[in-house]
Amino acid sequence: MEELYLKGPRALEIREAQPLPVLKENEVKIRLIYGGICGSDLSVYKGKLQYASYPLRPGHEIIGEVIESTDVGFSPGMRVVITPNTFCGECIYCKAGKSNICENKRSIGVNCDGGFAEEIIVNSRYVLHVPDEISKEAAILIEPLSVVVHGIKKVAISPGKKVLVVGCGTEGLLATALADYFGGEVTAVDINVKKLELLKGFKNTNVCHPSELDHASFDVVIEAAGTKKSVESCFTYLKPGGQLLLIGITPEATIPVAQVVRNEQQVMGSIIYEFPVDFQASIDYLADVRFDPTVFISAIMPFQRYEEAYEMALSGDYAKIVLQFKGDAVS
């Protein structure tokens, strides 16, 4: 059995993994099918996350199939996804239904071993069954889509509402697709035209370079680029009474407080998701044939080609790059 192993920043290799131990109570052994490379994986790879730990096995966006389980809720052959963020269930935030901001949260692939291995063991509380009608290509998007699902619940998007999405990385693309699905009149902006080309098939969506927005204004603005400049630009386009949702992360930005107060604008932050409710909502959306974000998968390749896959992801010219751990890659 092989795994990817990050010895330190930019020191990624493939190696033979240690044999997995005998399962404990409420554990699931999973054979990976796909692993998606996320922006946070790239930050850990580059050494840009202060709270990352090394060495470790990277990766957290995975779909696999159950090999064996000591939890009767999971049987061999069942396809599953996992939440990569642990939660204690005991702190004040967990008890308030906000496990996404658990005081004792750990993130696999960031500050503990992740999922990029042919086989892994996960506590069953972090595992969720994927229905047969969801393709494995759609299923690998459940985790990143859940980030958007969690955030977008905080804003009001309905037919006719004008929505601006700033930044078209994977989360921005998924936010655009979901806002389009809700019937919003969506505009998506990015400085990389290759990202915007991925949105051509979405009927309610216009795309452009940020410089082409002129004096447009929007009911809802979703910031998904995560830079100081992009966050600050969002206030220029926010209507009075409008809502700004911050999904991207930057250390700091300047907020025009007088504008926000005088116009009764709302600014909301959103981090990851609540498991399993947001994962289940993502599955429900993906089960609808009218919603198909698999067009955002730019490449699927064997995990042995991890160097090429990471370089593609780092280039910024692609959407989701997926590693194949089982079976034949489709592209």
For each residue, the residues with C-beta under 8 A, 3 or more apart:
1: 16 17 19 20 117 118 119
2: 14 15 16 17 117 118 303 304
3: 14 15 16 17 57 116 117 118
4: 12 13 14 57 58 59 116 117 303 306
5: 12 13 14 15 55 56 57
6: 11 12 44 45 54 55 56 57 58
7: 11 12 13 54 55
8: 11 47 54 55
9: 45 46 47 54
10: 45 46 47
11: 6 7 8
12: 4 5 6 7 45 58 306 307 310
13: 4 5 7
14: 2 3 4 5 303 304 306
15: 2 3 5
16: 1 2 3
17: 1 2 3 20 117 118 119
18:
19: 1
20: 1 17 29 119 120 121
21: 24 121
22:
23: 27 28 29 68 69 70 121
24: 21 27 70
25: 70
26: 70 71 123 124 125
27: 23 24 69 70 71 121 122 123 124
28: 23 66 68 69 70 71 74 80 121 122 123 124 127
29: 20 23 66 67 68 69 119 120 121
30: 62 64 65 66 67 80 82 119 120 121 122 127
31: 64 65 66 67 118 119 325 326
32: 35 62 63 64 115 116 117 118 119 120 325 326
33: 62 63 64 65 79 136 324 325 326 327
34: 62 63 136 137 139 140 300 322 323 324 325
35: 32 59 61 62 115 116 140 303 322 323 325
36: 61 62 140 141 143 144 320 321 322 323
37: 41 42 59 61 309 310 313 320 321 322 323
38: 41 42 60 61 144 170
39: 42 43 169 170 171
40: 43 44 49 60 107 109 110
41: 37 38 44 45 58 59 60 109 313
42: 37 38 39 45 46 310 313 314
43: 39 40 46 48 49 52
44: 6 40 41 47 48 49 52 58 109 110
45: 6 9 10 12 41 42 58 310 314
46: 9 10 42 43 314
47: 8 9 10 44 52
48: 43 44
49: 40 43 44 52 110
50:
51: 110 111
52: 43 44 47 49 56 110 111
53: 56 110 111 112
54: 6 7 8 9
55: 5 6 7 8
56: 5 6 52 53 109 110 111 112 113 114
57: 3 4 5 6 109 113 114 115 116 117
58: 4 6 12 41 44 45 109 114 116
59: 4 35 37 41 62 108 109 114 115 116 323
60: 38 40 41 84 107 108 109 110 114 115 143
61: 35 36 37 38 84 115 140 143 144
62: 30 32 33 34 35 36 59 81 82 115 116 120 140 143
63: 32 33 34 79 80 81 130 136 139 140 142
64: 30 31 32 33 79 80 120 325 326
65: 30 31 33 77 78 79 80 326
66: 28 29 30 31 69 74 75 76 77 78 79 80
67: 29 30 31 76 119
68: 23 28 29 76
69: 23 27 28 29 66 72 73 74 75 76 124
70: 23 24 25 26 27 28 124
71: 26 27 28 74 124 127
72: 69
73: 69 124 129
74: 28 66 69 71 78 80 124 127 129
75: 66 69 78
76: 66 67 68 69
77: 65 66
78: 65 66 74 75 129
79: 33 63 64 65 66 129 130 132 136 139
80: 28 30 63 64 65 66 74 127 128 129 130
81: 62 63 127 128 130 139 142 143 279
82: 30 62 115 122 126 127 128 143
83: 126 128 143 273 275 276 279
84: 60 61 107 108 109 114 115 126 143
85: 100 102 105 106 107 108 272 275
86: 102 104 105 106 107 108 126
87: 94 99 100 102 104 105 275
88: 91 94 102 103 104 105
89: 94 95 99
90: 94 95 104
91: 88 94 95 102 103 104
92: 95 96 103
93: 96 98 99 101 102 103
94: 87 88 89 90 91 97 98 99 102
95: 89 90 91 92
96: 92 93
97: 94 274
98: 93 94 101 102 274
99: 87 89 93 94 102 105 274 275
100: 85 87 105 150 271 272 273 274 275
101: 93 98 105 271
102: 85 86 87 88 91 93 94 98 99 105
103: 88 91 92 93
104: 86 87 88 90 91
105: 85 86 87 88 99 100 101 102
106: 85 86 111 112
107: 40 60 84 85 86 110 111 112
108: 59 60 84 85 86 112 113 114 115
109: 40 41 44 56 57 58 59 60 84 112 113 114 115 116
110: 40 44 49 51 52 53 56 60 107 114
111: 51 52 53 56 106 107
112: 53 56 106 107 108 109
113: 56 57 108 109
114: 56 57 58 59 60 84 108 109 110
115: 32 35 57 59 60 61 62 82 84 108 109 120
116: 3 4 32 35 57 58 59 62 109 303 306 323 325
117: 1 2 3 4 17 32 57 120 325
118: 1 2 3 17 31 32 325 326
119: 1 17 20 29 30 31 32 67
120: 20 29 30 32 62 64 115 117
121: 20 21 23 27 28 29 30
122: 27 28 30 82 126 127
123: 26 27 28 126 127
124: 26 27 28 69 70 71 73 74 127
125: 26
126: 82 83 84 86 122 123 275
127: 28 30 71 74 80 81 82 122 123 124
128: 80 81 82 83 275 276 279 280
129: 73 74 78 79 80
130: 63 79 80 81 134 139 142 283
131: 134 283 287
132: 79
133: 287
134: 130 131 138 139 142 283 286 287
135: 138 139 294
136: 33 34 63 79 139 140
137: 34 140 141 294 297 300 322 330
138: 134 135 141 142 286 292 293 294
139: 34 63 79 81 130 134 135 136 142 286
140: 34 35 36 61 62 63 136 137 143 297 320 322
141: 36 137 138 144 145 174 282 286 293 294 296 297 320
142: 63 81 130 134 138 139 145 146 279 282 283 286
143: 36 60 61 62 81 82 83 84 140 146 147 279
144: 36 38 61 141 147 148 170 171 174 320
145: 141 142 148 149 174 178 282 285 286 293
146: 142 143 149 150 272 273 275 278 279 281 282
147: 143 144 150 151 171 174 247 270 272 273
148: 144 145 151 152 171 174 175 178 247
149: 145 146 152 153 178 273 278 281 282 285
150: 100 146 147 153 270 272 273 274 278
151: 147 148 154 155 175 222 245 247 268 270
152: 148 149 155 157 175 178 179 222 245
153: 149 150
154: 151 243 245 268 270
155: 151 152 220 222 243 245 268
156: 161 219 220 243
157: 152 161 163 179 182 183 184 220
158: 161 182 183 184
159: 182 183 184
160: 183 184 185
161: 156 157 158 183 184 185 219 220
162: 184 185 187 217 218 219 220 239
163: 157 179 184 185 186 187 218 219 220 221 222
164: 186 187 188 189 213 216 218 220 221 222 234 237
165: 168 172 175 176 179 186 187 188 189 221 222 224
166: 172 189 210 221 222 223 224 225 230 233 234
167: 171 172 189 190 223 224 225 226 227 230 248
168: 165 172 173 176 188 189 190 192 195 196 198 199 224
169: 39 172 173 195 224 225 319
170: 38 39 144 173 174 296 319 320
171: 39 144 147 148 167 174 175 224 247 248
172: 165 166 167 168 169 175 176 188 190 195 222 224 225 247
173: 168 169 170 176 177 188 195 198 199 293 296 319
174: 141 144 145 147 148 170 171 177 178 293 296
175: 148 151 152 165 171 172 178 179 222 224 247
176: 165 168 172 173 179 180 186 188 199 202 205
177: 173 174 180 181 199 202 291 293 296
178: 145 148 149 152 174 175 181 182 285 291
179: 152 157 163 165 175 176 182 184 186 220 222
180: 176 177 183 184 186 202 203 204 205
181: 177 178 285 288 290 291
182: 157 158 159 178 179
183: 157 158 159 160 161 180 204
184: 157 158 159 160 161 162 163 179 180 204 220
185: 160 161 162 163 204
186: 163 164 165 176 179 180 202 204 205 206
187: 162 163 164 165 205 206 207 208 213 216 218
188: 164 165 168 172 173 176 196 199 205 206 207
189: 164 165 166 167 168 207 208 209 210 212 213
190: 167 168 172 193 195 196 207 209 210 225
191: 209 210
192: 168 195 196 316 317
193: 190 196 197 209
194: 197 198 317 318
195: 168 169 172 173 190 192 198 199 319
196: 168 188 190 192 193 199 207 208
197: 193 194 200
198: 168 173 194 195 295 296 319
199: 168 173 176 177 188 195 196 202 205 207
200: 197 207
201: 295
202: 176 177 180 186 199 205
203: 180
204: 180 183 184 185 186
205: 176 180 186 187 188 199 202
206: 186 187 188
207: 187 188 189 190 196 199 200
208: 187 189 196 212 213
209: 189 190 191 193 212
210: 166 189 190 191 213 230 233
211:
212: 189 208 209
213: 164 187 189 208 210 216 237
214:
215:
216: 164 187 213 237
217: 162 237 238 239 242
218: 162 163 164 187 221 237 238 239 242
219: 156 161 162 163 239 241 242 243
220: 155 156 157 161 162 163 164 179 184 242 243 244 245
221: 163 164 165 166 218 234 237 238 242 243 244 245
222: 151 152 155 163 164 165 166 172 175 179 245 247
223: 166 167 226 230 231 234 244 245 246 247 248
224: 165 166 167 168 169 171 172 175 247 248
225: 166 167 169 172 190 230 231 248
226: 167 223 230 231 247 248 249 250
227: 167 230 231 248 250
228: 231 232 250 251 252 253 254
229: 232 233
230: 166 167 210 223 225 226 227 233 234 248 250
231: 223 225 226 227 228 234 246 248 250 253
232: 228 229 235 253 254
233: 166 210 229 230 236 237
234: 164 166 221 223 230 231 237 238 244
235: 232 238 244 255 256 259 260 265
236: 233
237: 164 213 216 217 218 221 233 234
238: 217 218 221 234 235 242 243 244 263 265
239: 162 217 218 219 242 263
240: 263 264 265
241: 219 263 264 265
242: 217 218 219 220 221 238 239 263 265 266
243: 154 155 156 219 220 221 238 265 266 268
244: 220 221 223 234 235 238 265 266 267 268
245: 151 152 154 155 220 221 222 223 268 270
246: 223 231 267 268 269 270
247: 147 148 151 171 172 175 222 223 224 226 270
248: 167 171 223 224 225 226 227 230 231
249: 226
250: 226 227 228 230 231 253
251: 228
252: 228
253: 228 231 232 250
254: 228 232
255: 235 260 267
256: 235 259 260
257: 260 261
258: 261 262
259: 235 256 262 263 265
260: 235 255 256 257 263 265 267
261: 257 258 264
262: 258 259
263: 238 239 240 241 242 259 260
264: 240 241 261
265: 235 238 240 241 242 243 244 259 260
266: 242 243 244
267: 244 246 255 260
268: 151 154 155 243 244 245 246
269: 246
270: 147 150 151 154 245 246 247
271: 100 101
272: 85 100 146 147 150
273: 83 100 146 147 149 150 278 279
274: 97 98 99 100 150 277 278
275: 83 85 87 99 100 126 128 146 278 279
276: 83 128 279 280
277: 274 280 281
278: 146 149 150 273 274 275 281 282
279: 81 83 128 142 143 146 273 275 276 282 283
280: 128 276 277 283 284
281: 146 149 277 278 284 285
282: 141 142 145 146 149 278 279 285 286
283: 130 131 134 142 279 280 286 287
284: 280 281 287 288
285: 145 149 178 181 281 282 288 291
286: 134 138 139 141 142 145 282 283 291 293
287: 131 133 134 283 284
288: 181 284 285 291
289: 292
290: 181
291: 177 178 181 285 286 288
292: 138 289 295
293: 138 141 145 173 174 177 286 296
294: 135 137 138 141 297
295: 198 201 292
296: 141 170 173 174 177 198 293 319 320
297: 137 140 141 294 300 319 320 322 331
298: 312 318 319 320 321
299: 309 312 318 321 322 331
300: 34 137 297 322 323 324 329 330 331
301: 305 308 309 321 322 323 324 329 331
302: 305 323 324 329
303: 2 4 14 35 116 306 309 323 324 325
304: 2 14
305: 301 302 308 309
306: 4 12 14 116 303 309 310 323
307: 12 310 311
308: 301 305 311 312
309: 37 299 301 303 305 306 312 313 321 323
310: 12 37 42 45 306 307 313 314 321
311: 307 308 314 315
312: 298 299 308 309 315 317 318 321
313: 37 41 42 309 310 318 321
314: 42 45 46 310 311
315: 311 312 318
316: 192
317: 192 194 312
318: 194 298 299 312 313 315 321
319: 169 170 173 195 198 296 297 298
320: 36 37 140 141 144 170 296 297 298
321: 36 37 298 299 301 309 310 312 313 318
322: 34 35 36 37 137 140 297 299 300 301
323: 34 35 36 37 59 116 300 301 302 303 306 309
324: 33 34 300 301 302 303 327 328 329
325: 31 32 33 34 35 64 116 117 118 303
326: 31 32 33 64 65 118
327: 33 324
328: 324
329: 300 301 302 324
330: 137 300
331: 297 299 300 301
